[in-house]
């Protein structure tokens, strides 16, 4: 089944690399900032780098905040990347505090100061799966993916945490909830396994993103 995959353009820096990765695995992504096109999509990918405040301001300025909420509520498949994951939560402490989309209960926190860790967390790190999901099919638990971030999500519901990573503390590096999957790492910068994630998402989207074992 053909699925119209829309990559949301709100000025994020990794927009084109995400679109290229999706095209590489057989999608024909539409890159747009048109709320009507987002609302009519078969699947949506929300990329992102940068600050939470800028992200939310840009989404609101383009009239994309409500269409994104309504799209996710419709049950159609959604993939968030980096800031596209953090924006799903209720609140981020970045920039003195920022309300986000409020799709998932939870907060986004900065890595603690004085821990001896380099912030931002930048480079390759492992992701361990907490349960099976179609989007991580064929990817071994403990595989390496590429990260660039100073903040990390703290979901209120542990059942939404699909993948975890250690960086001074254990944090949720991938979430899965109903028709939503999202990564703190960048699949488009993560070589063959990152492309496999996008390929799996495309296959999942073609099946209508059914809720599967372990998916809440």
mmCIF file of the C-alpha atoms, coordinates in Angstrom:
data_MODEL
# 
_entry.id   MODEL 
# 
loop_
_atom_site.group_PDB 
_atom_site.id 
_atom_site.type_symbol 
_atom_site.label_atom_id 
_atom_site.label_alt_id 
_atom_site.label_comp_id 
_atom_site.label_asym_id 
_atom_site.label_entity_id 
_atom_site.label_seq_id 
_atom_site.pdbx_PDB_ins_code 
_atom_site.Cartn_x 
_atom_site.Cartn_y 
_atom_site.Cartn_z 
_atom_site.occupancy 
_atom_site.B_iso_or_equiv 
_atom_site.pdbx_formal_charge 
_atom_site.auth_seq_id 
_atom_site.auth_comp_id 
_atom_site.auth_asym_id 
_atom_site.auth_atom_id 
_atom_site.pdbx_PDB_model_num 
ATOM 1   C CA . UNK A 1 1   ? 0.000  0.000  0.000  1.00 0.00 ? 1   UNK A CA 1 
ATOM 2   C CA . UNK A 1 2   ? 1.385  3.409  -0.976 1.00 0.00 ? 2   UNK A CA 1 
ATOM 3   C CA . UNK A 1 3   ? 1.676  5.874  1.891  1.00 0.00 ? 3   UNK A CA 1 
ATOM 4   C CA . UNK A 1 4   ? 2.201  9.599  1.465  1.00 0.00 ? 4   UNK A CA 1 
ATOM 5   C CA . UNK A 1 5   ? 5.014  10.449 3.882  1.00 0.00 ? 5   UNK A CA 1 
ATOM 6   C CA . UNK A 1 6   ? 5.300  14.106 4.819  1.00 0.00 ? 6   UNK A CA 1 
ATOM 7   C CA . UNK A 1 7   ? 8.461  15.571 6.384  1.00 0.00 ? 7   UNK A CA 1 
ATOM 8   C CA . UNK A 1 8   ? 7.487  18.677 8.347  1.00 0.00 ? 8   UNK A CA 1 
ATOM 9   C CA . UNK A 1 9   ? 9.465  21.785 7.444  1.00 0.00 ? 9   UNK A CA 1 
ATOM 10  C CA . UNK A 1 10  ? 9.621  24.268 10.298 1.00 0.00 ? 10  UNK A CA 1 
ATOM 11  C CA . UNK A 1 11  ? 13.203 25.364 9.656  1.00 0.00 ? 11  UNK A CA 1 
ATOM 12  C CA . UNK A 1 12  ? 15.007 22.402 11.246 1.00 0.00 ? 12  UNK A CA 1 
ATOM 13  C CA . UNK A 1 13  ? 18.594 21.938 10.143 1.00 0.00 ? 13  UNK A CA 1 
ATOM 14  C CA . UNK A 1 14  ? 18.447 18.185 9.483  1.00 0.00 ? 14  UNK A CA 1 
ATOM 15  C CA . UNK A 1 15  ? 15.389 18.378 7.236  1.00 0.00 ? 15  UNK A CA 1 
ATOM 16  C CA . UNK A 1 16  ? 17.041 17.465 3.934  1.00 0.00 ? 16  UNK A CA 1 
ATOM 17  C CA . UNK A 1 17  ? 19.161 14.643 5.342  1.00 0.00 ? 17  UNK A CA 1 
ATOM 18  C CA . UNK A 1 18  ? 16.038 13.034 6.817  1.00 0.00 ? 18  UNK A CA 1 
ATOM 19  C CA . UNK A 1 19  ? 14.232 13.346 3.473  1.00 0.00 ? 19  UNK A CA 1 
ATOM 20  C CA . UNK A 1 20  ? 17.223 11.826 1.646  1.00 0.00 ? 20  UNK A CA 1 
ATOM 21  C CA . UNK A 1 21  ? 17.346 8.888  4.073  1.00 0.00 ? 21  UNK A CA 1 
ATOM 22  C CA . UNK A 1 22  ? 13.636 8.201  3.549  1.00 0.00 ? 22  UNK A CA 1 
ATOM 23  C CA . UNK A 1 23  ? 14.067 8.367  -0.218 1.00 0.00 ? 23  UNK A CA 1 
ATOM 24  C CA . UNK A 1 24  ? 16.996 5.943  0.049  1.00 0.00 ? 24  UNK A CA 1 
ATOM 25  C CA . UNK A 1 25  ? 14.716 3.276  1.585  1.00 0.00 ? 25  UNK A CA 1 
ATOM 26  C CA . UNK A 1 26  ? 12.016 3.660  -1.038 1.00 0.00 ? 26  UNK A CA 1 
ATOM 27  C CA . UNK A 1 27  ? 9.779  6.463  0.191  1.00 0.00 ? 27  UNK A CA 1 
ATOM 28  C CA . UNK A 1 28  ? 8.858  9.518  -1.860 1.00 0.00 ? 28  UNK A CA 1 
ATOM 29  C CA . UNK A 1 29  ? 8.773  12.079 0.958  1.00 0.00 ? 29  UNK A CA 1 
ATOM 30  C CA . UNK A 1 30  ? 6.979  15.385 0.590  1.00 0.00 ? 30  UNK A CA 1 
ATOM 31  C CA . UNK A 1 31  ? 8.787  18.201 2.427  1.00 0.00 ? 31  UNK A CA 1 
ATOM 32  C CA . UNK A 1 32  ? 6.340  20.933 3.411  1.00 0.00 ? 32  UNK A CA 1 
ATOM 33  C CA . UNK A 1 33  ? 5.345  23.592 5.921  1.00 0.00 ? 33  UNK A CA 1 
ATOM 34  C CA . UNK A 1 34  ? 1.747  23.623 4.655  1.00 0.00 ? 34  UNK A CA 1 
ATOM 35  C CA . UNK A 1 35  ? -0.637 22.678 7.506  1.00 0.00 ? 35  UNK A CA 1 
ATOM 36  C CA . UNK A 1 36  ? -3.198 21.297 5.041  1.00 0.00 ? 36  UNK A CA 1 
ATOM 37  C CA . UNK A 1 37  ? -0.633 18.922 3.496  1.00 0.00 ? 37  UNK A CA 1 
ATOM 38  C CA . UNK A 1 38  ? 0.420  17.739 6.959  1.00 0.00 ? 38  UNK A CA 1 
ATOM 39  C CA . UNK A 1 39  ? -3.211 17.165 7.925  1.00 0.00 ? 39  UNK A CA 1 
ATOM 40  C CA . UNK A 1 40  ? -3.760 15.048 4.790  1.00 0.00 ? 40  UNK A CA 1 
ATOM 41  C CA . UNK A 1 41  ? -0.581 12.938 5.119  1.00 0.00 ? 41  UNK A CA 1 
ATOM 42  C CA . UNK A 1 42  ? -0.522 9.185  5.386  1.00 0.00 ? 42  UNK A CA 1 
ATOM 43  C CA . UNK A 1 43  ? 2.491  9.338  7.728  1.00 0.00 ? 43  UNK A CA 1 
ATOM 44  C CA . UNK A 1 44  ? 4.444  12.229 9.215  1.00 0.00 ? 44  UNK A CA 1 
ATOM 45  C CA . UNK A 1 45  ? 8.099  12.620 10.136 1.00 0.00 ? 45  UNK A CA 1 
ATOM 46  C CA . UNK A 1 46  ? 9.007  15.533 12.421 1.00 0.00 ? 46  UNK A CA 1 
ATOM 47  C CA . UNK A 1 47  ? 12.783 16.130 12.302 1.00 0.00 ? 47  UNK A CA 1 
ATOM 48  C CA . UNK A 1 48  ? 14.606 18.586 14.485 1.00 0.00 ? 48  UNK A CA 1 
ATOM 49  C CA . UNK A 1 49  ? 17.752 20.144 15.849 1.00 0.00 ? 49  UNK A CA 1 
ATOM 50  C CA . UNK A 1 50  ? 18.034 23.247 17.974 1.00 0.00 ? 50  UNK A CA 1 
ATOM 51  C CA . UNK A 1 51  ? 16.175 24.718 20.947 1.00 0.00 ? 51  UNK A CA 1 
ATOM 52  C CA . UNK A 1 52  ? 12.728 23.811 22.235 1.00 0.00 ? 52  UNK A CA 1 
ATOM 53  C CA . UNK A 1 53  ? 11.591 27.439 22.336 1.00 0.00 ? 53  UNK A CA 1 
ATOM 54  C CA . UNK A 1 54  ? 12.561 28.060 18.722 1.00 0.00 ? 54  UNK A CA 1 
ATOM 55  C CA . UNK A 1 55  ? 10.982 24.788 17.622 1.00 0.00 ? 55  UNK A CA 1 
ATOM 56  C CA . UNK A 1 56  ? 7.641  25.535 19.245 1.00 0.00 ? 56  UNK A CA 1 
ATOM 57  C CA . UNK A 1 57  ? 7.680  29.164 18.065 1.00 0.00 ? 57  UNK A CA 1 
ATOM 58  C CA . UNK A 1 58  ? 8.332  28.038 14.486 1.00 0.00 ? 58  UNK A CA 1 
ATOM 59  C CA . UNK A 1 59  ? 5.615  25.380 14.597 1.00 0.00 ? 59  UNK A CA 1 
ATOM 60  C CA . UNK A 1 60  ? 3.125  27.930 15.897 1.00 0.00 ? 60  UNK A CA 1 
ATOM 61  C CA . UNK A 1 61  ? 4.161  30.606 13.408 1.00 0.00 ? 61  UNK A CA 1 
ATOM 62  C CA . UNK A 1 62  ? 3.536  28.182 10.542 1.00 0.00 ? 62  UNK A CA 1 
ATOM 63  C CA . UNK A 1 63  ? 0.193  27.008 11.932 1.00 0.00 ? 63  UNK A CA 1 
ATOM 64  C CA . UNK A 1 64  ? 1.513  23.473 12.429 1.00 0.00 ? 64  UNK A CA 1 
ATOM 65  C CA . UNK A 1 65  ? 0.939  22.894 16.151 1.00 0.00 ? 65  UNK A CA 1 
ATOM 66  C CA . UNK A 1 66  ? -2.754 21.967 15.963 1.00 0.00 ? 66  UNK A CA 1 
ATOM 67  C CA . UNK A 1 67  ? -2.462 19.896 12.742 1.00 0.00 ? 67  UNK A CA 1 
ATOM 68  C CA . UNK A 1 68  ? 0.327  17.835 14.336 1.00 0.00 ? 68  UNK A CA 1 
ATOM 69  C CA . UNK A 1 69  ? -1.758 17.141 17.437 1.00 0.00 ? 69  UNK A CA 1 
ATOM 70  C CA . UNK A 1 70  ? -4.760 16.222 15.313 1.00 0.00 ? 70  UNK A CA 1 
ATOM 71  C CA . UNK A 1 71  ? -2.673 14.030 13.011 1.00 0.00 ? 71  UNK A CA 1 
ATOM 72  C CA . UNK A 1 72  ? -1.326 11.998 15.926 1.00 0.00 ? 72  UNK A CA 1 
ATOM 73  C CA . UNK A 1 73  ? -4.790 11.755 17.502 1.00 0.00 ? 73  UNK A CA 1 
ATOM 74  C CA . UNK A 1 74  ? -6.075 10.302 14.219 1.00 0.00 ? 74  UNK A CA 1 
ATOM 75  C CA . UNK A 1 75  ? -3.930 7.179  14.695 1.00 0.00 ? 75  UNK A CA 1 
ATOM 76  C CA . UNK A 1 76  ? -1.792 7.615  11.593 1.00 0.00 ? 76  UNK A CA 1 
ATOM 77  C CA . UNK A 1 77  ? 1.931  6.758  11.892 1.00 0.00 ? 77  UNK A CA 1 
ATOM 78  C CA . UNK A 1 78  ? 4.293  9.423  13.228 1.00 0.00 ? 78  UNK A CA 1 
ATOM 79  C CA . UNK A 1 79  ? 8.101  9.456  13.575 1.00 0.00 ? 79  UNK A CA 1 
ATOM 80  C CA . UNK A 1 80  ? 9.883  12.138 15.612 1.00 0.00 ? 80  UNK A CA 1 
ATOM 81  C CA . UNK A 1 81  ? 13.649 12.717 15.444 1.00 0.00 ? 81  UNK A CA 1 
ATOM 82  C CA . UNK A 1 82  ? 15.718 14.431 18.189 1.00 0.00 ? 82  UNK A CA 1 
ATOM 83  C CA . UNK A 1 83  ? 13.873 17.712 18.792 1.00 0.00 ? 83  UNK A CA 1 
ATOM 84  C CA . UNK A 1 84  ? 10.944 15.998 17.106 1.00 0.00 ? 84  UNK A CA 1 
ATOM 85  C CA . UNK A 1 85  ? 10.931 13.600 20.064 1.00 0.00 ? 85  UNK A CA 1 
ATOM 86  C CA . UNK A 1 86  ? 11.363 16.250 22.748 1.00 0.00 ? 86  UNK A CA 1 
ATOM 87  C CA . UNK A 1 87  ? 8.549  18.379 21.316 1.00 0.00 ? 87  UNK A CA 1 
ATOM 88  C CA . UNK A 1 88  ? 6.100  15.534 21.969 1.00 0.00 ? 88  UNK A CA 1 
ATOM 89  C CA . UNK A 1 89  ? 6.310  15.988 25.734 1.00 0.00 ? 89  UNK A CA 1 
ATOM 90  C CA . UNK A 1 90  ? 4.492  18.435 27.976 1.00 0.00 ? 90  UNK A CA 1 
ATOM 91  C CA . UNK A 1 91  ? 7.373  20.638 29.012 1.00 0.00 ? 91  UNK A CA 1 
ATOM 92  C CA . UNK A 1 92  ? 11.100 21.229 28.474 1.00 0.00 ? 92  UNK A CA 1 
ATOM 93  C CA . UNK A 1 93  ? 13.352 23.010 30.941 1.00 0.00 ? 93  UNK A CA 1 
ATOM 94  C CA . UNK A 1 94  ? 15.386 24.433 28.066 1.00 0.00 ? 94  UNK A CA 1 
ATOM 95  C CA . UNK A 1 95  ? 15.576 28.222 27.957 1.00 0.00 ? 95  UNK A CA 1 
ATOM 96  C CA . UNK A 1 96  ? 13.963 28.660 31.360 1.00 0.00 ? 96  UNK A CA 1 
ATOM 97  C CA . UNK A 1 97  ? 11.010 26.421 30.529 1.00 0.00 ? 97  UNK A CA 1 
ATOM 98  C CA . UNK A 1 98  ? 8.947  25.810 27.429 1.00 0.00 ? 98  UNK A CA 1 
ATOM 99  C CA . UNK A 1 99  ? 5.533  24.242 26.920 1.00 0.00 ? 99  UNK A CA 1 
ATOM 100 C CA . UNK A 1 100 ? 5.640  21.646 24.143 1.00 0.00 ? 100 UNK A CA 1 
ATOM 101 C CA . UNK A 1 101 ? 2.996  19.695 22.216 1.00 0.00 ? 101 UNK A CA 1 
ATOM 102 C CA . UNK A 1 102 ? 1.793  17.702 25.221 1.00 0.00 ? 102 UNK A CA 1 
ATOM 103 C CA . UNK A 1 103 ? 1.212  14.481 23.262 1.00 0.00 ? 103 UNK A CA 1 
ATOM 104 C CA . UNK A 1 104 ? 3.133  12.352 25.761 1.00 0.00 ? 104 UNK A CA 1 
ATOM 105 C CA . UNK A 1 105 ? 3.126  12.957 29.518 1.00 0.00 ? 105 UNK A CA 1 
ATOM 106 C CA . UNK A 1 106 ? 6.571  13.815 30.787 1.00 0.00 ? 106 UNK A CA 1 
ATOM 107 C CA . UNK A 1 107 ? 9.358  16.396 30.804 1.00 0.00 ? 107 UNK A CA 1 
ATOM 108 C CA . UNK A 1 108 ? 12.616 17.132 29.007 1.00 0.00 ? 108 UNK A CA 1 
ATOM 109 C CA . UNK A 1 109 ? 15.626 17.823 31.255 1.00 0.00 ? 109 UNK A CA 1 
ATOM 110 C CA . UNK A 1 110 ? 19.216 18.931 30.747 1.00 0.00 ? 110 UNK A CA 1 
ATOM 111 C CA . UNK A 1 111 ? 22.067 16.572 31.486 1.00 0.00 ? 111 UNK A CA 1 
ATOM 112 C CA . UNK A 1 112 ? 23.295 17.426 34.999 1.00 0.00 ? 112 UNK A CA 1 
ATOM 113 C CA . UNK A 1 113 ? 26.121 19.929 35.384 1.00 0.00 ? 113 UNK A CA 1 
ATOM 114 C CA . UNK A 1 114 ? 29.271 18.919 37.235 1.00 0.00 ? 114 UNK A CA 1 
ATOM 115 C CA . UNK A 1 115 ? 28.934 15.258 36.323 1.00 0.00 ? 115 UNK A CA 1 
ATOM 116 C CA . UNK A 1 116 ? 32.145 15.189 34.309 1.00 0.00 ? 116 UNK A CA 1 
ATOM 117 C CA . UNK A 1 117 ? 30.186 14.496 31.147 1.00 0.00 ? 117 UNK A CA 1 
ATOM 118 C CA . UNK A 1 118 ? 30.642 16.525 28.010 1.00 0.00 ? 118 UNK A CA 1 
ATOM 119 C CA . UNK A 1 119 ? 27.450 18.352 27.138 1.00 0.00 ? 119 UNK A CA 1 
ATOM 120 C CA . UNK A 1 120 ? 26.148 18.173 24.492 1.00 0.00 ? 120 UNK A CA 1 
ATOM 121 C CA . UNK A 1 121 ? 26.205 14.409 24.335 1.00 0.00 ? 121 UNK A CA 1 
ATOM 122 C CA . UNK A 1 122 ? 27.686 14.024 20.864 1.00 0.00 ? 122 UNK A CA 1 
ATOM 123 C CA . UNK A 1 123 ? 28.735 10.912 19.004 1.00 0.00 ? 123 UNK A CA 1 
ATOM 124 C CA . UNK A 1 124 ? 27.964 7.209  18.882 1.00 0.00 ? 124 UNK A CA 1 
ATOM 125 C CA . UNK A 1 125 ? 26.292 5.388  21.749 1.00 0.00 ? 125 UNK A CA 1 
ATOM 126 C CA . UNK A 1 126 ? 24.330 2.196  22.272 1.00 0.00 ? 126 UNK A CA 1 
ATOM 127 C CA . UNK A 1 127 ? 20.559 1.819  22.455 1.00 0.00 ? 127 UNK A CA 1 
ATOM 128 C CA . UNK A 1 128 ? 19.066 -1.166 24.288 1.00 0.00 ? 128 UNK A CA 1 
ATOM 129 C CA . UNK A 1 129 ? 15.499 -2.205 23.452 1.00 0.00 ? 129 UNK A CA 1 
ATOM 130 C CA . UNK A 1 130 ? 12.989 -2.639 26.269 1.00 0.00 ? 130 UNK A CA 1 
ATOM 131 C CA . UNK A 1 131 ? 10.445 -4.573 24.182 1.00 0.00 ? 131 UNK A CA 1 
ATOM 132 C CA . UNK A 1 132 ? 9.807  -5.719 20.632 1.00 0.00 ? 132 UNK A CA 1 
ATOM 133 C CA . UNK A 1 133 ? 8.409  -3.282 18.082 1.00 0.00 ? 133 UNK A CA 1 
ATOM 134 C CA . UNK A 1 134 ? 8.052  -3.464 14.277 1.00 0.00 ? 134 UNK A CA 1 
ATOM 135 C CA . UNK A 1 135 ? 10.218 -0.339 13.812 1.00 0.00 ? 135 UNK A CA 1 
ATOM 136 C CA . UNK A 1 136 ? 13.249 -1.970 15.473 1.00 0.00 ? 136 UNK A CA 1 
ATOM 137 C CA . UNK A 1 137 ? 12.785 -5.370 13.844 1.00 0.00 ? 137 UNK A CA 1 
ATOM 138 C CA . UNK A 1 138 ? 16.105 -6.880 12.746 1.00 0.00 ? 138 UNK A CA 1 
ATOM 139 C CA . UNK A 1 139 ? 18.182 -4.350 14.695 1.00 0.00 ? 139 UNK A CA 1 
ATOM 140 C CA . UNK A 1 140 ? 20.075 -5.925 17.611 1.00 0.00 ? 140 UNK A CA 1 
ATOM 141 C CA . UNK A 1 141 ? 19.633 -4.475 21.069 1.00 0.00 ? 141 UNK A CA 1 
ATOM 142 C CA . UNK A 1 142 ? 22.777 -2.580 22.027 1.00 0.00 ? 142 UNK A CA 1 
ATOM 143 C CA . UNK A 1 143 ? 23.388 -1.279 18.503 1.00 0.00 ? 143 UNK A CA 1 
ATOM 144 C CA . UNK A 1 144 ? 25.145 2.062  18.067 1.00 0.00 ? 144 UNK A CA 1 
ATOM 145 C CA . UNK A 1 145 ? 23.397 5.220  16.858 1.00 0.00 ? 145 UNK A CA 1 
ATOM 146 C CA . UNK A 1 146 ? 24.523 8.830  16.527 1.00 0.00 ? 146 UNK A CA 1 
ATOM 147 C CA . UNK A 1 147 ? 23.501 11.447 19.121 1.00 0.00 ? 147 UNK A CA 1 
ATOM 148 C CA . UNK A 1 148 ? 23.744 15.242 19.326 1.00 0.00 ? 148 UNK A CA 1 
ATOM 149 C CA . UNK A 1 149 ? 21.789 16.677 22.269 1.00 0.00 ? 149 UNK A CA 1 
ATOM 150 C CA . UNK A 1 150 ? 22.044 18.450 25.620 1.00 0.00 ? 150 UNK A CA 1 
ATOM 151 C CA . UNK A 1 151 ? 18.566 17.520 26.896 1.00 0.00 ? 151 UNK A CA 1 
ATOM 152 C CA . UNK A 1 152 ? 16.852 14.161 27.353 1.00 0.00 ? 152 UNK A CA 1 
ATOM 153 C CA . UNK A 1 153 ? 13.220 13.062 27.777 1.00 0.00 ? 153 UNK A CA 1 
ATOM 154 C CA . UNK A 1 154 ? 11.742 11.716 31.004 1.00 0.00 ? 154 UNK A CA 1 
ATOM 155 C CA . UNK A 1 155 ? 8.455  10.018 30.071 1.00 0.00 ? 155 UNK A CA 1 
ATOM 156 C CA . UNK A 1 156 ? 5.922  9.722  32.889 1.00 0.00 ? 156 UNK A CA 1 
ATOM 157 C CA . UNK A 1 157 ? 4.891  6.280  31.617 1.00 0.00 ? 157 UNK A CA 1 
ATOM 158 C CA . UNK A 1 158 ? 7.785  3.785  31.602 1.00 0.00 ? 158 UNK A CA 1 
ATOM 159 C CA . UNK A 1 159 ? 5.767  1.604  29.206 1.00 0.00 ? 159 UNK A CA 1 
ATOM 160 C CA . UNK A 1 160 ? 6.357  4.200  26.460 1.00 0.00 ? 160 UNK A CA 1 
ATOM 161 C CA . UNK A 1 161 ? 10.149 3.741  26.631 1.00 0.00 ? 161 UNK A CA 1 
ATOM 162 C CA . UNK A 1 162 ? 11.258 1.527  23.748 1.00 0.00 ? 162 UNK A CA 1 
ATOM 163 C CA . UNK A 1 163 ? 15.008 2.196  23.928 1.00 0.00 ? 163 UNK A CA 1 
ATOM 164 C CA . UNK A 1 164 ? 17.433 3.336  26.636 1.00 0.00 ? 164 UNK A CA 1 
ATOM 165 C CA . UNK A 1 165 ? 20.974 4.712  26.556 1.00 0.00 ? 165 UNK A CA 1 
ATOM 166 C CA . UNK A 1 166 ? 23.598 5.289  29.242 1.00 0.00 ? 166 UNK A CA 1 
ATOM 167 C CA . UNK A 1 167 ? 25.316 8.660  29.432 1.00 0.00 ? 167 UNK A CA 1 
ATOM 168 C CA . UNK A 1 168 ? 26.041 9.353  33.074 1.00 0.00 ? 168 UNK A CA 1 
ATOM 169 C CA . UNK A 1 169 ? 22.493 8.186  33.691 1.00 0.00 ? 169 UNK A CA 1 
ATOM 170 C CA . UNK A 1 170 ? 20.069 5.939  31.854 1.00 0.00 ? 170 UNK A CA 1 
ATOM 171 C CA . UNK A 1 171 ? 17.682 7.928  29.677 1.00 0.00 ? 171 UNK A CA 1 
ATOM 172 C CA . UNK A 1 172 ? 14.925 7.156  27.193 1.00 0.00 ? 172 UNK A CA 1 
ATOM 173 C CA . UNK A 1 173 ? 16.493 7.350  23.749 1.00 0.00 ? 173 UNK A CA 1 
ATOM 174 C CA . UNK A 1 174 ? 13.483 5.971  21.848 1.00 0.00 ? 174 UNK A CA 1 
ATOM 175 C CA . UNK A 1 175 ? 9.786  5.997  22.649 1.00 0.00 ? 175 UNK A CA 1 
ATOM 176 C CA . UNK A 1 176 ? 6.837  4.092  21.202 1.00 0.00 ? 176 UNK A CA 1 
ATOM 177 C CA . UNK A 1 177 ? 3.240  4.881  22.075 1.00 0.00 ? 177 UNK A CA 1 
ATOM 178 C CA . UNK A 1 178 ? 0.310  3.761  19.957 1.00 0.00 ? 178 UNK A CA 1 
ATOM 179 C CA . UNK A 1 179 ? 0.971  5.183  16.460 1.00 0.00 ? 179 UNK A CA 1 
ATOM 180 C CA . UNK A 1 180 ? 3.979  7.245  17.599 1.00 0.00 ? 180 UNK A CA 1 
ATOM 181 C CA . UNK A 1 181 ? 7.667  6.343  17.488 1.00 0.00 ? 181 UNK A CA 1 
ATOM 182 C CA . UNK A 1 182 ? 10.461 8.819  18.125 1.00 0.00 ? 182 UNK A CA 1 
ATOM 183 C CA . UNK A 1 183 ? 14.220 8.767  18.621 1.00 0.00 ? 183 UNK A CA 1 
ATOM 184 C CA . UNK A 1 184 ? 16.559 11.029 20.557 1.00 0.00 ? 184 UNK A CA 1 
ATOM 185 C CA . UNK A 1 185 ? 19.360 9.923  18.233 1.00 0.00 ? 185 UNK A CA 1 
ATOM 186 C CA . UNK A 1 186 ? 19.584 10.718 14.525 1.00 0.00 ? 186 UNK A CA 1 
ATOM 187 C CA . UNK A 1 187 ? 18.842 7.692  12.315 1.00 0.00 ? 187 UNK A CA 1 
ATOM 188 C CA . UNK A 1 188 ? 19.836 9.702  9.222  1.00 0.00 ? 188 UNK A CA 1 
ATOM 189 C CA . UNK A 1 189 ? 23.362 10.037 10.668 1.00 0.00 ? 189 UNK A CA 1 
ATOM 190 C CA . UNK A 1 190 ? 23.559 6.428  11.895 1.00 0.00 ? 190 UNK A CA 1 
ATOM 191 C CA . UNK A 1 191 ? 24.564 4.475  8.812  1.00 0.00 ? 191 UNK A CA 1 
ATOM 192 C CA . UNK A 1 192 ? 22.925 1.216  7.769  1.00 0.00 ? 192 UNK A CA 1 
ATOM 193 C CA . UNK A 1 193 ? 21.061 0.640  11.031 1.00 0.00 ? 193 UNK A CA 1 
ATOM 194 C CA . UNK A 1 194 ? 19.587 4.122  10.950 1.00 0.00 ? 194 UNK A CA 1 
ATOM 195 C CA . UNK A 1 195 ? 18.358 3.491  7.417  1.00 0.00 ? 195 UNK A CA 1 
ATOM 196 C CA . UNK A 1 196 ? 16.893 0.186  8.629  1.00 0.00 ? 196 UNK A CA 1 
ATOM 197 C CA . UNK A 1 197 ? 14.854 2.112  11.204 1.00 0.00 ? 197 UNK A CA 1 
ATOM 198 C CA . UNK A 1 198 ? 13.392 4.315  8.483  1.00 0.00 ? 198 UNK A CA 1 
ATOM 199 C CA . UNK A 1 199 ? 12.774 1.289  6.273  1.00 0.00 ? 199 UNK A CA 1 
ATOM 200 C CA . UNK A 1 200 ? 10.964 -0.451 9.130  1.00 0.00 ? 200 UNK A CA 1 
ATOM 201 C CA . UNK A 1 201 ? 8.901  2.670  9.799  1.00 0.00 ? 201 UNK A CA 1 
ATOM 202 C CA . UNK A 1 202 ? 7.898  2.798  6.150  1.00 0.00 ? 202 UNK A CA 1 
ATOM 203 C CA . UNK A 1 203 ? 6.791  -0.852 6.268  1.00 0.00 ? 203 UNK A CA 1 
ATOM 204 C CA . UNK A 1 204 ? 4.900  -0.219 9.528  1.00 0.00 ? 204 UNK A CA 1 
ATOM 205 C CA . UNK A 1 205 ? 3.205  2.807  7.999  1.00 0.00 ? 205 UNK A CA 1 
ATOM 206 C CA . UNK A 1 206 ? 2.143  0.772  4.969  1.00 0.00 ? 206 UNK A CA 1 
ATOM 207 C CA . UNK A 1 207 ? 0.427  -1.622 7.376  1.00 0.00 ? 207 UNK A CA 1 
ATOM 208 C CA . UNK A 1 208 ? -1.403 1.275  9.016  1.00 0.00 ? 208 UNK A CA 1 
ATOM 209 C CA . UNK A 1 209 ? 0.874  1.367  12.095 1.00 0.00 ? 209 UNK A CA 1 
ATOM 210 C CA . UNK A 1 210 ? -1.067 -1.300 13.977 1.00 0.00 ? 210 UNK A CA 1 
ATOM 211 C CA . UNK A 1 211 ? -0.408 -1.557 17.695 1.00 0.00 ? 211 UNK A CA 1 
ATOM 212 C CA . UNK A 1 212 ? 1.819  -4.584 18.202 1.00 0.00 ? 212 UNK A CA 1 
ATOM 213 C CA . UNK A 1 213 ? 3.285  -6.556 21.064 1.00 0.00 ? 213 UNK A CA 1 
ATOM 214 C CA . UNK A 1 214 ? 4.587  -4.249 23.787 1.00 0.00 ? 214 UNK A CA 1 
ATOM 215 C CA . UNK A 1 215 ? 3.230  -1.119 22.111 1.00 0.00 ? 215 UNK A CA 1 
ATOM 216 C CA . UNK A 1 216 ? 0.923  0.940  24.296 1.00 0.00 ? 216 UNK A CA 1 
# 
